[in-house]
């Protein structure tokens, strides 16, 4: 039996530990029945991507020091009295200062969020157009020429990931950018490949080696589109044996269904659960996420960041403050998923 949008929502929320006796439009929140919850905010004023004046479609992280603004910090006088440190060194020291001065219920982390390089599904959507893609082609595994189920990255996507590799290679030495202490990736192949091309082979500091972990909830919006249906755990391990899986990672995809697309509010609740997991169980400060446009958009909404749409291969750093708050989390409404749109024209025509 094909699940209704309401049942789809409930089944996914149950996997997150969020779905007790809730209907598809219930007021709900991650951890709602617990005695505390985590509230997230973006600490702004440090990156160009924090500013409304920055144009996301033309912004180039690789030529702008990842967007780090040229500014002073309150800690400069004691840390860098001679002005000899780099912008990243002074920023890193200031973040460490924020952590040192924070309350017991507060955390700060810098998350480097990278979108995967161009995938074959991106090429297909551009070729057929979004209406035909959404109502027809996205439901297929491919078109007989290319395959986009659990889409791989294209040669252009590989080149975009190598741009990121070269950025990190240079910035680690010259700008003294702090390397990630932990590396997380979506299980979808385009993200695993992008993370691998970006970080594998870099001369990374001790204890910051590239030891990536695959996280189920870091994936793209769920349902209908076969490009967002992940491969089996065994298949992922066969292609990427040096990537580790989070605990209890299922052999087969437990989340994707063929006829219901995840709503934005549900995606936001899902990535909030991801953040709660990481902020509860990972005490590192500098963390890398390799994910997707939709998932990163959801993360930015949860973090209170302005909208910033990454191009394929794009990167955005976000300084996050997390505060554990006693009491019940504010109520939020989670909308049901949606069915695929009906085609209004012949989807097989490219004219």
C-alpha distance (Angstrom), angle and dihedral (degrees) to the residues before:
residue distance angle dihedral
X1 . . .
X2 3.80 . .
X3 3.82 112.0 .
X4 3.77 120.5 -117.1
X5 3.83 117.4 -124.9
X6 3.81 88.6 -103.1
X7 3.80 94.0 51.8
X8 3.81 90.2 44.9
X9 3.78 90.2 54.9
X10 3.78 93.1 47.4
X11 3.79 93.3 48.4
X12 3.80 92.7 52.1
X13 3.79 93.8 44.5
X14 3.79 89.3 50.5
X15 3.79 89.5 57.6
X16 3.79 88.1 54.1
X17 3.80 93.1 48.7
X18 3.80 88.8 -113.3
X19 3.77 105.2 101.3
X20 3.81 111.1 82.8
X21 3.82 110.6 147.5
X22 3.79 96.7 -32.3
X23 3.78 127.3 141.8
X24 3.79 125.1 -142.1
X25 3.79 96.1 -88.4
X26 3.79 99.6 32.5
X27 3.76 121.9 137.0
X28 3.77 102.0 -107.0
X29 3.77 144.4 151.4
X30 3.80 137.4 -168.7
X31 3.78 108.4 -91.9
X32 3.81 90.8 6.2
X33 3.81 94.0 150.1
X34 3.80 94.8 48.4
X35 3.80 126.0 94.8
X36 3.80 93.3 -115.0
X37 3.78 141.6 22.6
X38 3.80 138.0 -166.1
X39 3.79 120.0 -109.9
X40 3.81 117.8 -159.8
X41 3.79 130.6 -155.3
X42 3.78 134.5 171.7
X43 3.80 114.8 -120.4
X44 3.78 101.2 -139.1
X45 3.77 135.0 -163.0
X46 3.80 98.2 66.5
X47 3.80 106.7 80.1
X48 3.79 134.1 45.3
X49 3.81 88.5 -130.1
X50 3.83 88.0 65.9
X51 3.81 90.8 65.0
X52 3.79 126.4 85.6
X53 3.79 90.2 -141.8
X54 3.82 92.3 65.5
X55 3.81 111.9 98.2
X56 3.79 107.5 -138.5
X57 3.81 95.9 -161.4
X58 3.81 93.4 60.6
X59 3.80 101.9 28.0
X60 3.81 114.4 120.9
X61 3.79 113.2 -158.6
X62 3.81 92.5 -174.1
X63 3.82 94.1 63.1
X64 3.82 97.2 38.6
X65 3.81 103.3 56.7
X66 3.83 89.5 -99.4
X67 3.78 87.5 -57.5
X68 3.82 95.7 -64.5
X69 3.80 107.1 157.8
X70 3.77 121.3 -126.7
X71 3.80 101.2 -116.7
X72 3.78 144.7 123.7
X73 3.80 127.6 -102.2
X74 3.81 131.0 -147.6
X75 3.81 88.9 -115.1
X76 3.82 96.4 54.8
X77 3.81 95.9 94.0
X78 3.81 94.1 61.4
X79 3.82 98.6 30.8
X80 3.80 100.6 40.8
X81 3.81 109.9 15.5
X82 3.82 92.1 156.1
X83 3.80 95.4 47.3
X84 3.78 92.9 -121.2
X85 3.81 99.8 128.4
X86 3.79 125.9 91.6
X87 3.79 123.7 -111.0
X88 3.81 90.5 -106.2
X89 3.81 93.1 49.5
X90 3.79 91.0 52.3
X91 3.80 91.7 45.6
X92 3.82 92.2 48.8
X93 3.80 90.1 50.9
X94 3.80 90.6 50.0
X95 3.81 91.2 51.5
X96 3.80 88.9 51.0
X97 3.82 87.4 51.2
X98 3.81 90.9 52.3
X99 3.79 89.7 52.0
X100 3.80 92.9 47.8
X101 3.80 91.9 50.6
X102 3.80 96.4 41.4
X103 3.79 124.5 112.5
X104 3.79 120.9 -106.7
X105 3.80 91.3 -100.7
X106 3.82 94.7 50.5
X107 3.80 132.6 86.4
X108 3.79 134.4 -178.7
X109 3.79 125.0 -156.9
X110 3.78 133.8 168.4
X111 3.79 109.7 -140.3
X112 3.80 119.2 -162.7
X113 3.82 103.1 -154.5
X114 3.78 115.1 -164.0
X115 3.80 126.2 -175.0
X116 3.80 116.7 -142.9
X117 3.79 120.4 -101.2
X118 3.79 119.9 -98.2
X119 3.80 112.2 -57.8
X120 3.79 131.5 -159.2
X121 3.80 89.4 -105.9
X122 3.82 88.9 59.6
X123 3.80 89.3 53.3
X124 3.80 91.6 48.5
X125 3.80 94.1 49.6
X126 3.80 90.7 49.5
X127 3.81 91.1 48.7
X128 3.80 98.1 47.6
X129 3.81 97.8 30.4
X130 3.79 126.1 -116.4
X131 3.86 97.5 -86.1
X132 3.83 93.6 54.1
X133 3.79 90.8 40.3
X134 3.79 93.8 52.7
X135 3.81 97.0 44.6
X136 3.81 100.1 39.6
X137 3.78 125.3 -7.7
X138 3.82 97.3 50.7
X139 3.82 88.8 62.7
X140 3.81 92.7 58.9
X141 3.80 127.1 77.4
X142 3.80 91.3 -127.4
X143 3.79 144.0 -44.9
X144 3.80 101.5 -96.1
X145 3.79 92.2 -93.3
X146 3.78 102.4 57.4
X147 3.80 132.4 17.4
X148 3.78 122.4 -138.0
X149 3.80 103.3 172.4
X150 3.83 102.6 122.4
X151 3.78 83.0 -2.8
X152 3.79 121.1 -131.2
X153 3.78 121.7 -144.2
X154 3.79 121.0 -95.5
X155 3.82 125.0 -128.1
X156 3.81 86.4 -94.5
X157 3.80 88.9 52.6
X158 3.79 90.2 51.4
X159 3.80 89.6 51.3
X160 3.80 90.6 51.1
X161 3.81 90.7 52.6
X162 3.80 89.9 49.2
X163 3.80 89.4 53.8
X164 3.79 86.2 58.4
X165 3.81 90.0 47.8
X166 3.80 91.4 53.3
X167 3.79 91.1 46.4
X168 3.80 91.8 54.5
X169 3.79 92.5 42.7
X170 3.80 91.4 56.5
X171 3.82 98.3 34.8
X172 3.81 93.6 52.2
X173 3.80 89.7 58.7
X174 3.79 104.8 32.0
X175 3.81 106.6 25.8
X176 3.83 93.2 31.5
X177 3.80 90.3 -134.9
X178 3.82 110.9 -177.0
X179 3.79 109.3 -107.2
X180 3.78 117.3 -130.5
X181 3.78 114.3 -90.4
X182 3.79 91.6 -156.1
X183 3.80 131.9 27.4
X184 3.82 123.2 -153.1
X185 3.80 128.4 -179.2
X186 3.76 139.7 -175.8
X187 3.82 111.3 -111.1
X188 3.81 92.4 -121.2
X189 3.78 111.9 109.8
X190 3.78 96.7 -122.4
X191 3.80 90.4 60.1
X192 3.79 95.8 43.6
X193 3.81 90.1 50.4
X194 3.81 92.3 47.2
X195 3.80 93.3 49.2
X196 3.79 90.5 48.2
X197 3.81 94.7 49.8
X198 3.81 90.9 44.9
X199 3.80 100.6 50.1
X200 3.81 109.8 16.2
X201 3.80 111.8 103.8
X202 3.80 97.3 17.2
X203 3.80 118.3 136.3
X204 3.79 94.1 -115.0
X205 3.80 126.4 -179.6
X206 3.78 120.7 -99.7
X207 3.82 112.3 -81.4
X208 3.81 89.9 19.6
X209 3.78 97.1 77.7
X210 3.80 119.2 144.1
X211 3.81 102.4 -92.2
X212 3.80 102.2 150.5
X213 3.79 126.0 -160.4
X214 3.81 123.8 -156.4
X215 3.82 115.1 -133.7
X216 3.81 120.2 -163.7
X217 3.80 95.8 -150.5
X218 3.81 93.7 53.7
X219 3.80 91.5 75.6
X220 3.78 130.6 109.1
X221 3.83 126.8 -86.0
X222 3.80 108.6 -55.5
X223 3.77 130.9 -116.5
X224 3.83 145.4 27.4
X225 3.81 98.0 26.8
X226 3.80 108.7 90.0
X227 3.79 90.3 -154.4
X228 3.81 86.1 71.2
X229 3.82 95.5 49.7
X230 3.78 107.1 101.0
X231 3.78 127.9 -137.1
X232 3.79 122.2 -112.9
X233 3.77 119.6 -79.1
X234 3.80 89.5 -112.5
X235 3.81 92.2 53.0
X236 3.81 92.4 48.5
X237 3.80 90.9 48.9
X238 3.81 91.0 48.6
X239 3.81 91.6 55.2
X240 3.81 97.0 36.8
X241 3.81 108.8 25.7
X242 3.81 94.9 165.0
X243 3.83 92.5 59.9
X244 3.79 113.4 93.5
X245 3.79 124.5 -146.6
X246 3.78 126.2 -131.1
X247 3.78 115.3 -110.6
X248 3.83 116.4 -74.7
X249 3.80 93.9 15.7
X250 3.83 104.8 167.4
X251 3.80 123.3 -123.2
X252 3.81 93.3 -131.8
X253 3.79 127.5 37.3
X254 3.83 106.2 -86.4
X255 3.81 97.1 -176.2
X256 3.81 111.7 46.6
X257 3.81 120.3 90.2
X258 3.77 127.3 179.6
X259 3.81 101.9 -127.6
X260 3.82 110.7 34.0
X261 3.80 126.0 67.5
X262 3.79 118.5 -152.9
X263 3.82 116.4 -110.5
X264 3.80 121.2 -125.9
X265 3.80 91.9 -114.2
X266 3.80 90.6 53.0
X267 3.81 90.8 47.2
X268 3.81 88.9 51.3
X269 3.81 90.6 52.4
X270 3.79 89.7 48.7
X271 3.80 95.7 51.7
X272 3.82 89.8 43.1
X273 3.80 85.9 59.8
X274 3.81 88.6 49.8
X275 3.80 91.1 52.3
X276 3.80 91.9 46.6
X277 3.80 89.3 53.4
X278 3.79 93.7 49.8
X279 3.80 96.7 42.4
X280 3.80 90.2 47.8
X281 3.80 98.3 45.7
X282 3.81 107.5 25.5
X283 3.80 117.4 66.5
X284 3.82 95.3 -175.1
X285 3.80 119.2 117.1
X286 3.82 104.0 -153.0
X287 3.79 112.2 53.8
X288 3.81 135.3 171.5
X289 3.82 124.1 -143.9
X290 3.80 120.2 -171.2
X291 3.78 106.4 -167.3
X292 3.81 146.0 124.3
X293 3.79 140.1 -69.9
X294 3.81 93.8 -106.2
X295 3.79 95.7 43.5
X296 3.81 92.7 46.0
X297 3.80 89.1 48.1
X298 3.79 88.4 54.4
X299 3.79 91.8 47.7
X300 3.79 90.9 51.9
X301 3.81 90.8 50.8
X302 3.81 91.9 50.4
X303 3.81 90.0 48.0
X304 3.81 92.8 50.7
X305 3.81 91.6 -117.3
X306 3.78 122.0 149.8
X307 3.79 116.3 -100.7
X308 3.80 109.8 -83.0
X309 3.81 116.1 169.7
X310 3.79 111.5 -153.5
X311 3.77 120.6 -143.9
X312 3.81 116.3 -133.9
X313 3.79 107.2 -70.3
X314 3.81 91.8 17.8
X315 3.81 125.7 140.6
X316 3.80 132.6 -153.6
X317 3.83 125.9 -176.0
X318 3.80 117.3 -150.2
X319 3.79 126.1 -169.8
X320 3.79 104.5 -145.3
X321 3.78 130.6 -161.6
X322 3.80 114.7 -161.9
X323 3.78 120.5 -167.9
X324 3.79 123.4 -170.5
X325 3.79 106.0 -140.6
X326 3.80 124.3 -162.7
X327 3.76 115.8 -128.6
X328 3.79 136.3 34.4
X329 3.79 120.4 -29.7
X330 3.82 117.0 -112.4
X331 3.78 113.4 -91.7
X332 3.80 117.4 -102.6
X333 3.80 130.3 -174.9
X334 3.80 116.8 -125.5
X335 3.79 112.2 -156.9
X336 3.80 120.6 -143.4
X337 3.77 121.9 -104.7
X338 3.79 121.3 -98.7
X339 3.78 136.1 -126.2
X340 3.80 122.6 -118.9
X341 3.82 114.0 -81.6
X342 3.79 119.7 -106.0
X343 3.78 116.2 -108.6
X344 3.81 113.0 -110.4
X345 3.82 93.2 -169.9
X346 3.78 137.7 25.9
X347 3.83 102.7 -68.1
X348 3.81 93.1 -161.0
X349 3.79 91.8 63.3
X350 3.80 118.5 91.0
X351 3.78 95.1 -177.6
